[in-house]
């Protein structure tokens, strides 16, 4: 089973570039998309309805902002778009899809760079997700969390760690949240397989950082440890253009 995740930085914009070509070529079982920046009615039919897939969309109340989308070959047993906290739910940041094999969370985590208030919003969102995961793990659930987490975990995960120690996205309290998530019983799927540096998923547009690979790895697949034996591969598609992020993916095998 192949799952792909990509912050497209505007679904309508990337639709005009390479999105459908990429979608068809990759032939994944599940596509998780973040930062759609579109309401359902603003999307072309050819994007919403993909043959062989069921599609789900969560949108922000504010137009042109946030939003996540999911295309899946296997229809989930149930879906949810709510954390039941209005200030988070109004921003359309989450789709939960429940399958027999696992529960999937496609999440666009907040960015904390704009202000102290937005940083606190991000940290509060982190805490809410952590509590939800605690509850589900206690029930014995198998969980996949994917999306743009907006934080690089360790120094290996960004090109210039020293220069960014006081910047949101690499603050100690943001990085500590990933530590806590992993202590609870999650694995960073990419790091489970790849230990070397130089792998990034986001590059700053303004400084043309991608051309020099001055990037950050802020997009993740976290899997609960009870899924570890099913993990076959994890990868970053840094060659795929069209957004300031690139796609990431994992492959799982449930045949044994």
GINOR-V763401 format. One record per backbone hydrogen bond with DSSP energy under -1.0 kcal/mol. NH is the residue of the N-H (numbers start at 1). CO is the residue of the C=O. E is the energy in kcal/mol with one decimal. If there is no record, write none. Layout:
nh=NH co=CO e=E
nh=NH co=CO e=E
//
This chain:
nh=3 co=250 e=-2.6
nh=4 co=30 e=-2.6
nh=5 co=248 e=-2.8
nh=6 co=32 e=-2.2
nh=8 co=34 e=-1.9
nh=10 co=35 e=-2.5
nh=11 co=36 e=-2.2
nh=14 co=10 e=-2.1
nh=15 co=11 e=-1.8
nh=17 co=14 e=-1.1
nh=19 co=14 e=-1.9
nh=22 co=18 e=-2.6
nh=23 co=19 e=-2.9
nh=24 co=20 e=-2.7
nh=25 co=21 e=-2.5
nh=26 co=22 e=-2.6
nh=27 co=23 e=-1.6
nh=29 co=2 e=-1.9
nh=30 co=2 e=-1.8
nh=31 co=71 e=-3.0
nh=32 co=4 e=-3.1
nh=33 co=69 e=-2.9
nh=34 co=6 e=-2.4
nh=35 co=67 e=-1.3
nh=36 co=67 e=-1.5
nh=37 co=66 e=-3.3
nh=42 co=39 e=-2.2
nh=43 co=40 e=-1.6
nh=47 co=44 e=-1.6
nh=48 co=44 e=-1.7
nh=49 co=45 e=-2.8
nh=53 co=50 e=-2.3
nh=54 co=72 e=-2.8
nh=56 co=70 e=-2.5
nh=58 co=68 e=-2.9
nh=61 co=90 e=-3.3
nh=68 co=58 e=-2.1
nh=69 co=33 e=-2.5
nh=70 co=56 e=-2.6
nh=71 co=31 e=-2.2
nh=72 co=54 e=-2.5
nh=73 co=29 e=-2.7
nh=77 co=98 e=-3.0
nh=80 co=96 e=-2.2
nh=88 co=85 e=-1.7
nh=89 co=85 e=-2.5
nh=90 co=86 e=-2.4
nh=91 co=88 e=-1.6
nh=92 co=89 e=-1.4
nh=95 co=106 e=-1.8
nh=96 co=80 e=-3.3
nh=97 co=104 e=-2.7
nh=98 co=78 e=-2.9
nh=99 co=102 e=-2.8
nh=103 co=142 e=-2.9
nh=104 co=97 e=-3.2
nh=105 co=144 e=-2.9
nh=106 co=95 e=-2.7
nh=107 co=146 e=-2.8
nh=108 co=93 e=-2.4
nh=109 co=148 e=-2.2
nh=119 co=115 e=-2.0
nh=120 co=116 e=-2.2
nh=121 co=117 e=-2.2
nh=122 co=118 e=-2.4
nh=123 co=119 e=-2.4
nh=124 co=120 e=-2.6
nh=125 co=121 e=-2.3
nh=126 co=122 e=-2.6
nh=127 co=123 e=-2.1
nh=128 co=124 e=-2.1
nh=129 co=125 e=-2.3
nh=130 co=126 e=-2.5
nh=131 co=127 e=-2.4
nh=132 co=128 e=-2.0
nh=133 co=129 e=-2.5
nh=134 co=130 e=-2.5
nh=135 co=131 e=-2.2
nh=136 co=132 e=-2.1
nh=137 co=133 e=-3.0
nh=138 co=134 e=-2.0
nh=140 co=137 e=-1.7
nh=141 co=136 e=-2.1
nh=144 co=103 e=-2.7
nh=145 co=222 e=-3.0
nh=146 co=105 e=-3.0
nh=147 co=220 e=-1.7
nh=149 co=218 e=-2.3
nh=152 co=169 e=-3.0
nh=157 co=154 e=-2.3
nh=158 co=155 e=-1.3
nh=159 co=215 e=-2.6
nh=165 co=162 e=-1.0
nh=167 co=164 e=-1.6
nh=170 co=167 e=-2.1
nh=175 co=171 e=-2.6
nh=176 co=172 e=-2.3
nh=179 co=175 e=-1.7
nh=180 co=176 e=-2.6
nh=181 co=177 e=-2.5
nh=182 co=178 e=-2.3
nh=183 co=179 e=-2.4
nh=184 co=180 e=-1.6
nh=187 co=223 e=-2.7
nh=189 co=187 e=-1.0
nh=189 co=221 e=-2.5
nh=192 co=188 e=-1.7
nh=193 co=190 e=-1.0
nh=194 co=190 e=-3.0
nh=201 co=216 e=-2.7
nh=202 co=216 e=-2.1
nh=203 co=244 e=-2.2
nh=208 co=205 e=-1.8
nh=209 co=204 e=-1.9
nh=214 co=209 e=-2.5
nh=215 co=213 e=-1.2
nh=216 co=202 e=-2.5
nh=217 co=157 e=-3.3
nh=220 co=147 e=-2.3
nh=222 co=145 e=-3.2
nh=223 co=187 e=-2.2
nh=224 co=143 e=-2.5
nh=225 co=185 e=-2.2
nh=227 co=224 e=-2.6
nh=228 co=225 e=-1.4
nh=230 co=227 e=-1.8
nh=231 co=228 e=-1.3
nh=232 co=251 e=-3.1
nh=233 co=251 e=-1.3
nh=235 co=249 e=-2.5
nh=237 co=247 e=-2.9
nh=238 co=236 e=-1.3
nh=240 co=237 e=-1.8
nh=246 co=201 e=-1.8
nh=248 co=5 e=-2.7
nh=249 co=235 e=-2.6
nh=250 co=3 e=-2.1
nh=251 co=233 e=-2.3
nh=252 co=1 e=-2.9
nh=253 co=230 e=-2.5
//
